[in-house]
Structures are given as C-alpha cells and as structure tokens.
Amino acid sequence: MPYSETIDAAIGALKSTLPNGGRVFVQGCAGEPLALAEALARQPEAAARLTFEGVWIPGVNRTDWAGLHALARAEAIFLAPEWRDSFRAGQLTFSPMTYTQVWRRLSGRPFDAGVFTIAPAGADGRCSLGVAADFSPAVFDRTRLRIGLIHAAMPAVCDGPTVPLDTFDVVVQVDTPLPGYCAGTIDPVSAAIAARVGALVPDGATVQTGLGKIGVATLAALADHRGLSIHSGMVTEPLIALLDRDAVEGVTTGVALGSADLYARVATDPRVRFRSVGETHAISTPAAIPRFIAVNSAIEIDLFGQVNAEWMDGRQVSGGGGLLDFLRGAWASDGGVPVVALPASAKGDALSRIVPRLSCPPSVGRGDPVVIVTEHGVADLRGLSIDARAAALIDVAAPSHRDRLAEAWSAMRRAM
C-alpha cells in the first residue's frame, strides 16, 4: 500500500487512475477532505472531467467541488451560496432527494474513486470513520480507488463503523482543521420556540433535532429532562450538557457537528454510538421507537399545512435532507410527534412566515400532517380538516398578520 505524508500522492493517484475522468465520492460534514480541496485548488487540472458526489451540508461544507475546474462536475442534494455559480453554469446537478433516497442511490452506484477521512489506525489495523459515519459505508466496498486521509483531529469513536487500513490504495496524513459548526447566539424567539417544543417532549422520549438555531436551542432546552434517548442524523454542541447532566441514556447519530470539544466528548462517551444513514434515517427505524419526537425547522408554511424548507425569494437555497424521513418516522411512531418549528415572522415582523399559499414546491405536502410550533403556540394539524388547519395556523401566526391571513383563507376557501 503506497504511503505518503503529503497530499500529492492522492492527486497523482487520481490523475493516473482516472486519466479520462470518473466519479469520485467525497465525504461531507466533519469528514469533508479540506486538504484535498486545497490541493486541487492549487492543481485544478487534476479535477478536470471528474464528477464529485457527496452529501455536503449548507453552512458546514463550503467547498465548491464543481468549481475547481471548468470541466469538473458535482452532484448534490443541497444547494448553498458557495455553490450557486456552479449550479447556474450547469456544472452542479441538484437532485431533490431525501437521505434515505440518496442512501439507496449511493448504495447501488459504483465509484471510480473515493476520498475518506479516517482516524489513525488502532492496534487491530482498522480505522474509525470517527464523527462522520453517515454515507461512507454505502460506497466504501464499491469504490475502485480508495484514498484515506488519516486526520490527527478525527477521533476514533468507541462505537462506530471502521474500515481496514490495508484496503486503501493511498494513505495520506493531514492536519487541516475538521469542518465544524456554530449556530451562533440563540436569540429570544428561538429560545421561546425551543421551550414550547421541550414541553412536547416527555421524559423517556427519543428525540431528533436538526441544524440551525431552533434545532440547537431545542437540544439545549432538554437539559432538565430525564431518561431521554437521542436518535438523530446529527448531534450538536448542547449534547455535551445533556450528557453531563445525565439527561440522556443513549445517543445514536450519524455525525457530530460542532467544536473539537464536542468531537472529543462523543468519541469517548460509551452512551454515544455512530451509525450510517442506512440505519439512522430508515423510516422503519424511528417508526419502531415509541414516543419518537422529530424536531425540524422550516422557512415558511402555508394555510394548507404545506411546508417550505428549501426556497427563499424564489431561489432554491437548501434541500430536504432527512426532513421527511424523520417526520414520517415520528408520525408512524407510537406516541410520536412530527414537529416543524419556525419563527412566526421575519424582517422585524414585516414578513409573516405563515403564508396563505406557498409559491414554491413544498418540502412537506399536506398529506404529511405535522405539529407546527412558533413562539406564539402549537398547532397540531394531525387529523384536522382544511378549515381547522387554517384556523390553527392563524392562531400561532404573529398577531399583526392574523387578520390578513384570515381574509386570505376566506377568499381561497370561496374559490375552492
């Protein structure tokens, strides 16, 4: 097995193995290979005719892989500002897929090469995938050229997937920082929403939360609960406090996103286990967990109960990700609650985030009834008629927008 302490060996392997291009899997989240991105930026011709594919998260993974060369391409299920030029130029292909759908696609697709961030090998010769175990297991066995980046900052987790060091064709030691995540200061509105969501979570429940201020604030709001379990695609910084306060008994996640302190803590705590998306997001998994509470955020919701989590000002700005997977799992769970949480308004209350009708494709249709939480209250849409849904949503809208929403609903209802 070739070994090098520089990234040039990986670049050379890509050039020699794929002289006419090919499909390359690139990890996302904390496993994004930033050292490779930096090297390809210095040698852009090595990226020509390569198609990069991965699940990169807006706000976390900022590399525009398709933008490395005019002849490079990329495939993604999210969009982010850093990738918009490539999307506009037709170099980035966007597919509106859920996590379970993309897991199936990756599981059935061969890759010419794959770049995997791994922890240093243990005494058994195996390398942990560390705090980024989400999609790599889907493609590892069907990747022809395997490039392993041994990252000193990537911890070997005590319970998670591992891969044999001797199955890599090239192994490179790198020391670039791992991608992290910080939601910033939690504002009073997000804190108020999180408090309402926390009131929906009984002791002993299993909880899923996402990224963003509301997801992070919700996790923090659970510190006084007891007997909780976390089953989530990702965990963030407030998990440390939950572990310290013994609020949680067990954690199953695909990735951790936060600081080096978070990565170190989840790697060594025996209550935390890392699993692939094939397990964390399969709808049957949360559906079989009693009292599964899925908490996700959105951009806006209309009076039919349709949720927009991807569009803003007429532009696709994100993707559906695991939203539907977890909401449907929570809906099917015995005692589960599928929660969508969002501020009632934006731009200093000038813009209502509860709208009469969406002007974009919905991320969640009205056939997937959810529980809507704003700072003004809780609207449980499950089992409600269209009129009752509209009334419940107007009740949790910002007070200054309620009369206008009621008038709009009345007009739409007459036209039906």
The 8 nearest C-alpha neighbors of each residue, nearest first, counted from 0:
[[1, 168, 2, 169, 165, 167, 170, 166],
 [2, 0, 169, 168, 170, 3, 8, 167],
 [1, 3, 170, 169, 0, 171, 4, 8],
 [4, 2, 171, 5, 8, 170, 1, 172],
 [3, 5, 172, 171, 6, 2, 173, 170],
 [6, 4, 3, 7, 171, 8, 172, 173],
 [5, 7, 8, 9, 171, 10, 35, 4],
 [8, 6, 10, 9, 5, 11, 38, 3],
 [9, 7, 11, 6, 10, 12, 3, 5],
 [8, 10, 12, 11, 7, 6, 13, 169],
 [11, 9, 7, 13, 12, 8, 14, 6],
 [10, 12, 8, 14, 9, 13, 7, 15],
 [13, 11, 9, 15, 14, 10, 16, 8],
 [12, 14, 10, 16, 11, 17, 15, 9],
 [13, 15, 11, 18, 12, 17, 16, 45],
 [14, 16, 12, 13, 18, 17, 11, 10],
 [17, 15, 13, 14, 12, 18, 144, 11],
 [16, 18, 20, 14, 19, 13, 15, 21],
 [19, 17, 14, 20, 15, 16, 13, 21],
 [20, 18, 17, 48, 21, 49, 14, 47],
 [21, 19, 48, 49, 17, 18, 47, 22],
 [22, 20, 49, 111, 17, 50, 23, 48],
 [21, 23, 50, 111, 110, 49, 51, 112],
 [24, 22, 112, 51, 113, 110, 111, 50],
 [23, 25, 113, 52, 53, 51, 114, 112],
 [26, 24, 53, 114, 52, 113, 23, 51],
 [27, 25, 31, 30, 53, 115, 24, 54],
 [26, 28, 31, 55, 30, 54, 53, 29],
 [27, 29, 30, 31, 56, 60, 55, 59],
 [30, 28, 178, 177, 31, 131, 179, 27],
 [31, 29, 116, 28, 131, 27, 26, 32],
 [30, 32, 27, 26, 29, 33, 28, 25],
 [33, 31, 34, 35, 30, 116, 36, 26],
 [32, 34, 36, 35, 31, 37, 175, 177],
 [33, 35, 37, 32, 36, 175, 38, 173],
 [36, 34, 38, 33, 37, 32, 39, 6],
 [37, 35, 33, 39, 38, 34, 40, 32],
 [36, 38, 40, 34, 35, 39, 33, 41],
 [37, 39, 35, 41, 40, 36, 34, 42],
 [40, 38, 42, 43, 36, 41, 37, 35],
 [39, 41, 37, 43, 38, 42, 67, 36],
 [40, 42, 38, 39, 43, 37, 36, 44],
 [43, 41, 39, 40, 44, 45, 38, 46],
 [44, 42, 39, 40, 45, 46, 68, 67],
 [43, 45, 47, 46, 42, 68, 39, 67],
 [46, 44, 43, 47, 42, 14, 39, 10],
 [47, 45, 44, 43, 49, 71, 68, 48],
 [46, 48, 70, 71, 44, 49, 45, 68],
 [49, 47, 20, 71, 70, 46, 50, 19],
 [48, 50, 20, 21, 71, 47, 46, 22],
 [51, 49, 72, 22, 73, 23, 71, 21],
 [52, 50, 73, 23, 24, 22, 72, 49],
 [53, 51, 74, 24, 73, 25, 23, 75],
 [52, 54, 25, 26, 24, 55, 75, 27],
 [53, 55, 27, 75, 56, 76, 26, 52],
 [54, 56, 27, 60, 53, 28, 57, 77],
 [55, 57, 60, 59, 58, 28, 54, 77],
 [58, 56, 79, 59, 60, 55, 78, 317],
 [57, 59, 60, 56, 61, 79, 180, 80],
 [58, 60, 56, 57, 180, 61, 28, 178],
 [61, 59, 56, 55, 62, 57, 58, 28],
 [60, 62, 81, 59, 63, 58, 57, 82],
 [63, 61, 64, 60, 81, 36, 82, 33],
 [62, 64, 82, 66, 65, 81, 61, 67],
 [63, 65, 66, 67, 62, 73, 51, 72],
 [66, 64, 72, 73, 71, 63, 67, 90],
 [65, 67, 63, 64, 68, 85, 69, 71],
 [66, 68, 65, 64, 43, 40, 46, 71],
 [69, 67, 71, 70, 66, 43, 47, 46],
 [68, 70, 71, 66, 67, 47, 65, 90],
 [69, 71, 47, 48, 68, 72, 49, 46],
 [72, 70, 47, 65, 68, 48, 49, 69],
 [71, 73, 65, 50, 90, 91, 51, 49],
 [72, 74, 51, 91, 65, 50, 52, 92],
 [75, 73, 92, 52, 91, 93, 51, 53],
 [74, 76, 93, 77, 54, 53, 92, 94],
 [75, 77, 94, 93, 95, 318, 96, 54],
 [78, 76, 318, 317, 75, 79, 56, 93],
 [77, 79, 317, 316, 318, 82, 57, 315],
 [78, 80, 57, 81, 82, 316, 317, 83],
 [81, 79, 83, 82, 78, 316, 57, 84],
 [80, 82, 79, 83, 61, 63, 62, 84],
 [83, 81, 63, 80, 79, 85, 84, 86],
 [84, 82, 86, 80, 85, 81, 87, 79],
 [83, 85, 87, 86, 82, 88, 81, 66],
 [86, 84, 88, 90, 91, 83, 87, 82],
 [85, 87, 91, 83, 89, 88, 84, 90],
 [88, 86, 84, 85, 89, 83, 90, 91],
 [89, 87, 85, 86, 90, 84, 91, 83],
 [88, 90, 86, 87, 91, 85, 92, 72],
 [89, 91, 72, 85, 88, 86, 65, 73],
 [92, 90, 86, 73, 85, 89, 74, 72],
 [93, 91, 74, 73, 75, 90, 94, 86],
 [92, 94, 75, 76, 74, 91, 95, 77],
 [93, 95, 76, 96, 75, 92, 74, 77],
 [96, 94, 76, 318, 93, 319, 97, 77],
 [97, 95, 94, 100, 76, 101, 98, 319],
 [96, 98, 320, 100, 99, 321, 319, 101],
 [97, 99, 321, 101, 320, 100, 102, 96],
 [100, 98, 102, 97, 101, 281, 280, 103],
 [99, 101, 97, 103, 98, 102, 96, 104],
 [100, 102, 104, 98, 103, 99, 105, 96],
 [103, 101, 99, 105, 100, 104, 106, 98],
 [104, 102, 106, 100, 101, 105, 107, 99],
 [103, 105, 101, 107, 106, 102, 108, 100],
 [104, 106, 108, 102, 107, 103, 101, 137],
 [107, 105, 137, 103, 104, 108, 138, 102],
 [106, 108, 104, 105, 103, 109, 138, 137],
 [107, 109, 105, 106, 104, 110, 138, 141],
 [110, 108, 141, 142, 111, 107, 138, 105],
 [111, 109, 142, 112, 22, 23, 143, 141],
 [110, 112, 143, 22, 21, 142, 23, 144],
 [113, 111, 144, 23, 110, 142, 143, 145],
 [112, 114, 24, 145, 23, 142, 146, 25],
 [113, 115, 146, 25, 147, 24, 145, 116],
 [116, 114, 147, 148, 117, 146, 113, 26],
 [115, 117, 148, 30, 147, 149, 32, 150],
 [118, 116, 128, 149, 127, 148, 126, 150],
 [117, 119, 153, 127, 155, 149, 126, 150],
 [120, 118, 149, 126, 121, 117, 150, 151],
 [121, 119, 126, 125, 124, 118, 164, 122],
 [120, 122, 123, 124, 125, 126, 119, 127],
 [121, 123, 124, 120, 125, 126, 119, 164],
 [124, 122, 121, 125, 120, 163, 126, 164],
 [125, 123, 121, 120, 122, 164, 163, 126],
 [126, 124, 163, 120, 162, 164, 123, 121],
 [127, 125, 120, 161, 162, 118, 119, 117],
 [126, 128, 161, 155, 129, 118, 117, 160],
 [129, 127, 117, 132, 161, 160, 131, 118],
 [130, 128, 155, 127, 156, 154, 131, 153],
 [129, 131, 254, 255, 132, 128, 262, 29],
 [132, 130, 254, 30, 129, 133, 29, 128],
 [131, 133, 253, 275, 128, 254, 130, 274],
 [132, 134, 275, 253, 276, 131, 135, 254],
 [135, 133, 137, 136, 275, 276, 132, 102],
 [134, 136, 137, 138, 139, 133, 132, 26],
 [137, 135, 139, 138, 134, 275, 132, 133],
 [138, 136, 106, 135, 134, 105, 139, 102],
 [137, 139, 141, 136, 135, 140, 106, 105],
 [140, 138, 136, 142, 141, 135, 137, 113],
 [139, 141, 142, 138, 136, 137, 143, 109],
 [142, 140, 109, 138, 139, 143, 110, 108],
 [141, 143, 110, 139, 112, 140, 144, 111],
 [142, 144, 111, 112, 145, 141, 110, 113],
 [145, 143, 112, 142, 111, 168, 113, 146],
 [146, 144, 167, 113, 168, 112, 114, 143],
 [145, 147, 114, 169, 167, 170, 168, 113],
 [146, 148, 170, 115, 116, 114, 167, 149],
 [149, 147, 116, 171, 172, 150, 170, 117],
 [150, 148, 172, 117, 118, 119, 171, 147],
 [149, 151, 173, 153, 152, 118, 174, 148],
 [150, 152, 153, 174, 149, 118, 119, 173],
 [153, 151, 150, 154, 177, 174, 176, 118],
 [152, 154, 118, 150, 151, 129, 117, 155],
 [155, 153, 129, 118, 156, 152, 266, 263],
 [154, 156, 129, 127, 118, 266, 157, 153],
 [157, 155, 266, 129, 158, 154, 159, 267],
 [156, 158, 267, 266, 155, 159, 269, 272],
 [159, 157, 272, 156, 273, 271, 160, 269],
 [158, 160, 273, 272, 156, 274, 157, 161],
 [161, 159, 128, 127, 132, 274, 162, 273],
 [160, 162, 127, 126, 128, 125, 159, 163],
 [161, 163, 126, 125, 164, 127, 160, 128],
 [164, 162, 125, 165, 166, 124, 126, 161],
 [163, 165, 125, 166, 124, 167, 126, 162],
 [164, 166, 163, 167, 0, 124, 168, 125],
 [165, 167, 164, 163, 168, 145, 162, 0],
 [168, 166, 145, 165, 169, 146, 164, 147],
 [167, 169, 145, 0, 146, 144, 1, 166],
 [168, 170, 146, 1, 167, 2, 147, 9],
 [171, 169, 147, 2, 148, 146, 3, 167],
 [170, 172, 148, 4, 3, 149, 5, 6],
 [171, 173, 149, 4, 148, 150, 5, 170],
 [174, 172, 150, 175, 149, 171, 148, 34],
 [173, 175, 150, 151, 176, 172, 152, 34],
 [174, 176, 173, 34, 177, 33, 150, 152],
 [177, 175, 178, 174, 152, 33, 179, 150],
 [176, 178, 29, 179, 175, 152, 30, 153],
 [179, 177, 29, 176, 59, 28, 31, 180],
 [180, 178, 257, 256, 258, 177, 29, 59],
 [179, 181, 257, 256, 59, 182, 258, 178],
 [180, 182, 183, 257, 179, 258, 236, 256],
 [183, 181, 212, 211, 180, 184, 215, 185],
 [182, 184, 181, 185, 212, 186, 211, 180],
 [185, 183, 186, 182, 212, 181, 187, 216],
 [184, 186, 212, 183, 189, 190, 216, 187],
 [185, 187, 189, 188, 184, 190, 212, 191],
 [188, 186, 190, 189, 191, 185, 192, 374],
 [189, 187, 191, 190, 186, 374, 192, 342],
 [190, 188, 192, 213, 191, 186, 187, 193],
 [189, 191, 187, 193, 188, 192, 216, 194],
 [192, 190, 188, 194, 193, 189, 374, 187],
 [191, 193, 374, 189, 195, 194, 190, 373],
 [192, 194, 217, 196, 190, 195, 191, 216],
 [193, 195, 197, 191, 192, 196, 220, 190],
 [196, 194, 192, 198, 197, 193, 191, 199],
 [195, 197, 193, 199, 198, 194, 192, 217],
 [196, 198, 194, 200, 199, 195, 193, 220],
 [197, 199, 195, 196, 200, 194, 201, 193],
 [200, 198, 196, 197, 201, 195, 336, 292],
 [199, 201, 197, 198, 204, 202, 292, 196],
 [202, 200, 204, 203, 199, 198, 224, 197],
 [201, 203, 225, 204, 224, 226, 227, 200],
 [202, 204, 226, 227, 201, 225, 205, 228],
 [205, 203, 290, 227, 202, 201, 291, 228],
 [204, 206, 228, 291, 229, 227, 292, 290],
 [207, 205, 292, 229, 291, 230, 293, 228],
 [206, 208, 231, 293, 230, 294, 229, 292],
 [209, 207, 294, 214, 295, 293, 231, 206],
 [208, 210, 214, 295, 211, 233, 294, 207],
 [211, 209, 214, 215, 212, 208, 213, 235],
 [210, 212, 214, 213, 182, 215, 209, 296],
 [211, 213, 215, 182, 214, 216, 185, 189],
 [212, 214, 216, 189, 215, 211, 217, 193],
 [215, 213, 209, 217, 208, 210, 211, 216],
 [214, 216, 212, 218, 217, 213, 211, 219],
 [217, 215, 213, 219, 218, 214, 193, 212],
 [218, 216, 193, 220, 214, 219, 215, 213],
 [217, 219, 215, 220, 216, 221, 237, 214],
 [218, 220, 216, 237, 217, 221, 222, 215],
 [219, 221, 217, 218, 222, 197, 216, 194],
 [222, 220, 224, 219, 223, 218, 197, 217],
 [221, 223, 241, 224, 220, 246, 219, 244],
 [224, 222, 221, 246, 225, 220, 244, 241],
 [225, 223, 221, 246, 222, 202, 227, 226],
 [224, 226, 246, 202, 227, 203, 247, 223],
 [225, 227, 203, 247, 202, 248, 246, 228],
 [228, 226, 247, 203, 204, 225, 205, 248],
 [227, 229, 205, 249, 247, 248, 250, 206],
 [228, 230, 250, 206, 205, 251, 207, 231],
 [231, 229, 251, 207, 252, 206, 250, 205],
 [232, 230, 207, 252, 233, 229, 208, 251],
 [231, 233, 253, 252, 279, 254, 280, 234],
 [234, 232, 254, 231, 255, 252, 253, 235],
 [233, 235, 255, 256, 254, 252, 238, 231],
 [236, 234, 256, 257, 237, 238, 255, 215],
 [235, 237, 238, 257, 261, 239, 258, 234],
 [238, 236, 219, 239, 240, 235, 218, 241],
 [239, 237, 241, 236, 240, 235, 242, 234],
 [238, 240, 242, 237, 241, 236, 243, 261],
 [241, 239, 243, 242, 238, 237, 244, 222],
 [242, 240, 238, 246, 244, 222, 239, 243],
 [241, 243, 245, 239, 240, 244, 247, 238],
 [242, 244, 240, 241, 245, 239, 246, 238],
 [245, 243, 241, 246, 242, 240, 222, 223],
 [246, 244, 242, 247, 243, 241, 248, 225],
 [247, 245, 225, 241, 244, 224, 222, 226],
 [248, 246, 227, 228, 245, 226, 249, 242],
 [247, 249, 228, 226, 227, 270, 246, 245],
 [248, 250, 270, 228, 247, 271, 229, 251],
 [251, 249, 229, 271, 228, 230, 270, 272],
 [252, 250, 230, 272, 273, 229, 271, 231],
 [253, 251, 231, 273, 232, 233, 254, 230],
 [252, 254, 133, 232, 274, 273, 132, 275],
 [255, 253, 131, 233, 130, 252, 132, 133],
 [254, 256, 234, 233, 130, 235, 257, 262],
 [257, 255, 235, 180, 179, 234, 29, 254],
 [256, 258, 180, 179, 236, 235, 261, 181],
 [257, 259, 261, 260, 179, 262, 180, 256],
 [258, 260, 262, 261, 263, 257, 179, 152],
 [261, 259, 263, 258, 262, 264, 257, 236],
 [262, 260, 264, 258, 259, 263, 236, 257],
 [263, 261, 259, 260, 264, 265, 266, 258],
 [264, 262, 260, 266, 261, 265, 259, 154],
 [263, 265, 261, 266, 262, 267, 268, 260],
 [266, 264, 268, 267, 262, 263, 271, 261],
 [267, 265, 156, 263, 264, 157, 268, 262],
 [266, 268, 265, 264, 157, 269, 156, 263],
 [267, 269, 265, 270, 271, 266, 264, 157],
 [270, 268, 271, 267, 157, 272, 158, 266],
 [269, 271, 249, 268, 250, 248, 272, 265],
 [272, 270, 250, 269, 268, 265, 249, 251],
 [271, 273, 158, 251, 159, 250, 252, 274],
 [274, 272, 159, 252, 253, 251, 158, 132],
 [273, 275, 253, 252, 159, 132, 278, 279],
 [276, 274, 133, 277, 132, 253, 278, 134],
 [277, 275, 279, 133, 278, 280, 134, 253],
 [276, 278, 275, 281, 279, 280, 102, 99],
 [279, 277, 276, 281, 275, 280, 274, 284],
 [278, 280, 276, 281, 277, 232, 275, 274],
 [281, 279, 276, 278, 282, 324, 99, 277],
 [280, 282, 283, 284, 278, 277, 279, 99],
 [283, 281, 328, 284, 324, 280, 285, 286],
 [282, 284, 286, 281, 285, 287, 328, 280],
 [283, 285, 282, 286, 281, 287, 278, 288],
 [286, 284, 328, 288, 287, 283, 282, 329],
 [285, 287, 332, 328, 331, 283, 284, 288],
 [286, 288, 285, 284, 332, 283, 289, 333],
 [289, 287, 285, 286, 291, 332, 290, 284],
 [290, 288, 333, 332, 291, 334, 287, 335],
 [291, 289, 335, 334, 204, 333, 292, 205],
 [290, 292, 335, 205, 329, 289, 288, 206],
 [293, 291, 336, 206, 335, 329, 205, 337],
 [294, 292, 207, 337, 338, 329, 325, 326],
 [295, 293, 338, 208, 207, 339, 292, 337],
 [296, 294, 339, 209, 208, 340, 338, 293],
 [295, 297, 340, 339, 341, 213, 294, 214],
 [296, 298, 308, 299, 341, 307, 340, 339],
 [297, 299, 308, 307, 352, 341, 309, 296],
 [298, 300, 352, 307, 353, 297, 306, 301],
 [301, 299, 306, 353, 305, 307, 354, 304],
 [300, 302, 354, 356, 355, 303, 304, 305],
 [301, 303, 389, 355, 304, 356, 392, 354],
 [304, 302, 301, 305, 365, 385, 389, 388],
 [303, 305, 365, 302, 301, 300, 306, 388],
 [304, 306, 364, 365, 301, 300, 303, 363],
 [307, 305, 300, 363, 361, 362, 299, 308],
 [306, 308, 361, 362, 299, 298, 309, 300],
 [309, 307, 297, 298, 362, 306, 310, 319],
 [308, 310, 317, 318, 316, 307, 315, 319],
 [311, 309, 315, 314, 316, 313, 308, 307],
 [310, 312, 314, 313, 316, 315, 309, 298],
 [313, 311, 314, 310, 315, 316, 358, 359],
 [312, 314, 311, 310, 315, 359, 358, 316],
 [315, 313, 311, 310, 312, 316, 309, 359],
 [314, 316, 310, 309, 317, 311, 78, 313],
 [317, 315, 78, 310, 309, 79, 314, 311],
 [316, 318, 78, 309, 77, 315, 79, 57],
 [319, 317, 77, 309, 320, 76, 78, 95],
 [318, 320, 322, 97, 362, 321, 309, 308],
 [321, 319, 97, 98, 318, 322, 96, 76],
 [320, 322, 98, 324, 97, 323, 325, 319],
 [323, 321, 324, 320, 325, 319, 326, 295],
 [322, 324, 326, 325, 321, 327, 363, 97],
 [325, 323, 321, 327, 322, 282, 326, 280],
 [324, 326, 328, 327, 323, 322, 293, 329],
 [327, 325, 337, 323, 329, 328, 324, 293],
 [326, 328, 330, 329, 325, 324, 323, 331],
 [327, 329, 286, 282, 325, 285, 331, 326],
 [330, 328, 335, 332, 326, 337, 291, 327],
 [329, 331, 327, 328, 332, 337, 335, 326],
 [332, 330, 286, 328, 329, 327, 333, 335],
 [333, 331, 286, 335, 329, 289, 330, 334],
 [334, 332, 289, 335, 290, 331, 288, 286],
 [333, 335, 290, 332, 289, 336, 291, 329],
 [336, 334, 290, 291, 332, 329, 292, 333],
 [335, 337, 292, 329, 338, 330, 293, 291],
 [338, 336, 326, 293, 329, 369, 330, 370],
 [339, 337, 370, 294, 293, 369, 371, 336],
 [338, 340, 371, 295, 296, 294, 370, 372],
 [339, 341, 372, 296, 371, 373, 295, 338],
 [340, 342, 373, 296, 297, 343, 372, 339],
 [343, 341, 373, 344, 374, 188, 352, 340],
 [342, 344, 396, 397, 352, 373, 351, 341],
 [345, 343, 351, 352, 348, 350, 342, 397],
 [344, 346, 350, 348, 347, 351, 349, 352],
 [347, 345, 349, 348, 350, 344, 351, 352],
 [346, 348, 349, 345, 344, 350, 351, 343],
 [349, 347, 344, 345, 350, 346, 351, 397],
 [348, 350, 346, 347, 345, 351, 344, 400],
 [351, 349, 345, 344, 348, 346, 352, 347],
 [352, 350, 344, 353, 343, 345, 354, 400],
 [351, 353, 299, 344, 343, 354, 350, 300],
 [352, 354, 300, 351, 301, 299, 396, 343],
 [353, 355, 301, 356, 352, 300, 351, 302],
 [354, 356, 301, 302, 407, 404, 408, 357],
 [357, 355, 301, 354, 302, 358, 303, 300],
 [358, 356, 359, 301, 354, 355, 300, 361],
 [357, 359, 356, 360, 313, 361, 310, 307],
 [360, 358, 357, 361, 310, 313, 307, 311],
 [359, 361, 362, 358, 307, 357, 310, 309],
 [362, 360, 307, 363, 306, 364, 305, 359],
 [361, 363, 307, 306, 308, 319, 364, 360],
 [364, 362, 306, 361, 305, 367, 365, 323],
 [365, 363, 305, 366, 367, 361, 362, 306],
 [364, 366, 305, 304, 367, 368, 303, 363],
 [365, 367, 364, 368, 363, 305, 304, 369],
 [366, 368, 365, 364, 369, 363, 327, 326],
 [369, 367, 381, 380, 366, 365, 304, 370],
 [368, 370, 337, 380, 338, 381, 371, 367],
 [369, 371, 379, 338, 378, 380, 337, 339],
 [372, 370, 378, 339, 340, 377, 338, 369],
 [373, 371, 377, 340, 376, 339, 378, 341],
 [372, 374, 375, 342, 341, 376, 192, 343],
 [373, 375, 192, 191, 376, 188, 342, 343],
 [376, 374, 395, 373, 396, 397, 377, 343],
 [375, 377, 395, 373, 374, 372, 378, 195],
 [376, 378, 372, 371, 379, 373, 395, 370],
 [379, 377, 371, 391, 370, 380, 392, 372],
 [380, 378, 370, 381, 371, 377, 369, 391],
 [381, 379, 383, 368, 369, 388, 370, 378],
 [382, 380, 368, 383, 379, 369, 370, 367],
 [381, 383, 380, 384, 368, 379, 388, 387],
 [382, 384, 380, 381, 387, 388, 385, 386],
 [385, 383, 387, 386, 388, 382, 380, 389],
 [384, 386, 388, 387, 389, 303, 383, 302],
 [387, 385, 389, 388, 384, 390, 383, 412],
 [386, 388, 390, 384, 389, 385, 383, 391],
 [389, 387, 385, 391, 386, 390, 380, 383],
 [388, 390, 302, 392, 386, 387, 391, 393],
 [389, 391, 387, 393, 388, 392, 386, 394],
 [392, 390, 388, 394, 378, 389, 393, 387],
 [393, 391, 389, 394, 395, 390, 378, 388],
 [392, 394, 396, 390, 395, 391, 401, 389],
 [393, 395, 391, 392, 396, 390, 401, 376],
 [396, 394, 375, 376, 392, 393, 373, 377],
 [397, 395, 393, 343, 394, 398, 401, 353],
 [396, 398, 343, 399, 400, 344, 401, 395],
 [399, 397, 401, 400, 396, 402, 395, 394],
 [398, 400, 397, 401, 402, 348, 396, 403],
 [401, 399, 398, 403, 397, 402, 404, 351],
 [400, 402, 404, 398, 403, 393, 399, 405],
 [403, 401, 405, 404, 400, 406, 399, 398],
 [404, 402, 406, 405, 401, 400, 407, 399],
 [403, 405, 407, 401, 406, 402, 408, 355],
 [406, 404, 402, 408, 407, 403, 401, 409],
 [405, 407, 409, 403, 404, 408, 402, 410],
 [408, 406, 404, 410, 405, 409, 403, 355],
 [409, 407, 411, 405, 410, 406, 412, 404],
 [408, 410, 406, 412, 407, 411, 405, 413],
 [409, 411, 407, 413, 408, 412, 406, 414],
 [412, 410, 408, 414, 413, 409, 407, 415],
 [411, 413, 409, 415, 414, 410, 408, 386],
 [414, 412, 410, 411, 415, 409, 408, 407],
 [413, 415, 411, 412, 410, 409, 408, 407],
 [414, 412, 413, 411, 410, 409, 408, 385]]
